[in-house]
Structures are given as C-alpha cells and as structure tokens.
C-alpha cells in the first residue's frame, strides 16, 4: 500500500478517494516538521470534528438546492404537510420513510414548504454521520488513524453524499445505525 521511509509512492489503490490517499500517505509526502504539526492536529478531537464536519458539508451543500426528483418528489407531494398521526398510523406504501417524514414535516412547519427545507433533515444527519463514524471507529478500534480513514470514506462516499441531499430517509438510517 505504501512504504514507510520511501520517496516513491505505490498508488496501487488509486481508485480510493484523494482524501484517503492523502491521509494514508501523509508521512511520505510531508517533511518531518509538517508531519509533526499534522500529527498534533490529529490528536485534537475537536479539530478533527470540525474538519470532518466542514469536509462533509463541502461535499454535500452544493447540490442541496437542486430540484426534487423521483421518489423524493413523490414523498414531498404525498407526505409533506400531512398530520403526524396520519404519517405514523397510516403506511400506504414502502415509499414512506416514517421517521424522516415526521422530522421533515416539523422542518416544513417551521420554515415553510420549500424543497431545501424538505431535504434539511437528510443534510444535517448526513453531515453529522461523518464525525459520528470517527467517534464510533475510535471507540471500537482504539485507533485514531482507523477512525479517520473510516470517516473519510463516508465523507467522500458518492452514495452517502447522494443520500445526504435527497429528501428520503436513507441518510437518517445510516446515521442511526
């Protein structure tokens, strides 16, 4: 994968996102004093939380205001603005993501019936899932490096980015799992 103390880089896994490659190869790319500063930064959990959150937002915000399409448009039209009792006790088809519908309807009642408001719960939990994966990974593996790589995988995952800006319950499911 990479050779320690080597001036050449083996990029046999070049299909990995750039952020992952940079993280894995940081010791090979950075002079010792910069590597030391980066290692000091990575020891600070608050800094990691902020950086991961900003990275997740940078990947997810640009498309969050695009028009509703497909199933998310159907969900918006069928379940947006319904009373909570009808959402909770009436399950007409599998297109209804009950918990997401309840949360998005609260947001819609606060900020009005706009497409970006309908998507806001997915965006919030999609962004927050990235630092959450870091915390869970750190507690399970007891390794900051493993936790950081796992959270960078999620931050740069095309599927999760799509879930995070789609008015559906998929990002919420990933966050809760």
C-alpha positions in Angstrom: 0.0 0.0 0.0 2.7 2.4 1.0 6.3 2.0 2.0 7.5 3.8 5.2 10.5 6.0 4.7 10.3 5.7 1.0 10.5 8.5 -1.5 8.4 6.6 -4.1 4.7 6.1 -3.6 2.9 2.9 -4.5 -0.6 4.0 -5.7 -1.9 0.6 -6.5 -5.2 1.6 -4.8 -5.6 4.8 -6.9 -9.3 4.2 -7.1 -9.5 5.3 -3.4 -10.7 8.9 -3.0 -8.0 11.5 -2.9 -8.6 12.3 0.7 -8.0 8.7 1.7 -4.7 8.6 -0.3 -3.5 11.8 1.3 -4.3 10.5 4.8 -2.6 7.2 4.3 0.5 8.6 2.6 0.9 11.7 4.8 4.3 10.5 6.2 5.7 10.0 2.7 4.6 13.4 1.5 5.2 15.7 4.4 8.6 16.9 5.7 9.1 15.8 9.3 8.2 19.2 10.8 4.9 19.4 8.8 4.1 15.8 9.6 4.6 16.7 13.3 2.2 19.6 13.0 -0.4 17.4 11.3 0.0 14.7 13.9 -0.5 17.3 16.7 -3.7 18.5 14.9 -5.0 14.9 14.7 -4.5 14.5 18.4 -7.2 17.1 19.0 -10.7 15.6 18.8 -12.4 19.0 18.5 -10.2 19.9 15.5 -11.0 16.6 13.8 -14.7 17.0 14.5 -14.7 20.5 12.9 -12.6 19.4 9.9 -14.7 16.3 9.2 -17.9 18.3 9.5 -16.6 21.0 7.2 -15.4 18.4 4.7 -18.8 16.6 4.8 -20.6 20.0 4.3 -18.3 20.9 1.4 -19.3 17.7 -0.4 -23.0 17.9 0.4 -24.1 21.6 0.2 -23.5 22.3 -3.5 -26.4 20.0 -4.6 -28.7 20.5 -1.7 -30.9 23.1 -3.6 -31.4 21.2 -6.8 -35.0 20.3 -7.8 -36.7 17.4 -6.3 -36.7 14.3 -8.4 -38.1 10.8 -8.5 -39.1 9.2 -5.2 -38.2 12.3 -3.2 -40.6 14.4 -5.2 -43.3 11.7 -4.6 -42.5 11.8 -0.9 -42.7 15.6 -0.8 -46.1 15.6 -2.6 -47.6 12.7 -0.7 -46.3 13.1 2.8 -45.1 16.7 3.1 -47.5 18.6 5.4 -49.6 15.6 6.5 -50.6 15.4 10.1 -48.3 13.3 12.2 -51.0 10.9 13.2 -51.6 10.0 9.6 -47.9 9.6 8.9 -47.4 7.5 12.0 -50.5 5.2 11.8 -51.1 5.0 8.0 -48.5 3.3 6.0 -49.8 3.2 2.4 -46.7 2.1 0.6 -42.9 1.5 1.2 -42.1 4.9 -0.3 -42.9 6.4 3.0 -40.0 6.7 5.4 -42.0 7.3 8.5 -39.3 8.9 10.8 -37.9 11.0 8.0 -41.5 12.2 7.1 -42.2 13.2 10.7 -38.9 15.1 11.1 -39.2 16.8 7.6 -42.8 17.8 8.4 -41.5 19.5 11.6 -39.0 21.4 9.5 -41.6 22.3 6.9 -43.9 23.7 9.5 -41.1 25.8 10.9 -39.6 27.2 7.6 -42.3 26.7 5.0 -42.8 24.3 2.1 -39.6 24.6 0.2 -37.5 21.9 -1.3 -34.3 22.7 0.6 -36.3 22.6 3.9 -37.7 19.2 3.0 -34.1 18.0 2.4 -32.6 19.7 5.5 -33.0 16.7 7.9 -31.1 14.4 5.5 -28.4 17.1 5.1 -28.0 17.5 8.8 -27.8 13.8 9.7 -25.6 13.1 6.6 -23.1 15.7 7.7 -23.2 14.6 11.3 -22.8 11.0 10.4 -19.2 11.6 9.3 -17.8 12.8 12.7 -20.0 10.2 14.3 -18.3 7.4 12.4 -15.0 8.9 13.6 -16.1 8.6 17.2 -17.5 5.1 16.8 -14.5 4.0 14.9 -12.1 5.4 17.6 -14.0 3.7 20.4 -14.2 0.3 18.5 -10.7 0.2 17.1 -8.9 2.4 19.7 -7.0 3.9 16.7 -7.5 7.5 15.6 -6.0 6.6 12.2 -8.5 3.8 11.5 -11.4 6.1 12.7 -10.2 8.9 10.5 -9.9 6.7 7.4 -13.4 5.3 8.0 -14.9 8.7 8.4 -13.1 10.0 5.3 -14.5 7.0 3.4 -18.0 8.1 4.5 -17.4 11.8 3.8 -16.3 11.1 0.2 -18.8 8.2 -0.5 -20.8 9.1 -3.6 -23.8 7.1 -2.3 -23.8 8.8 1.1 -23.4 12.2 -0.5 -26.5 11.4 -2.6 -28.4 10.1 0.5 -27.5 13.3 2.3 -29.0 15.7 -0.2 -32.0 13.5 -1.0 -35.3 14.1 0.7 -35.5 10.5 1.8 -34.8 8.5 5.0 -31.5 6.9 3.8 -29.1 9.3 5.4 -31.1 9.1 8.7 -30.9 5.3 8.5 -27.1 5.5 8.1 -26.8 8.0 11.0 -28.9 5.8 13.4 -27.1 2.6 12.5 
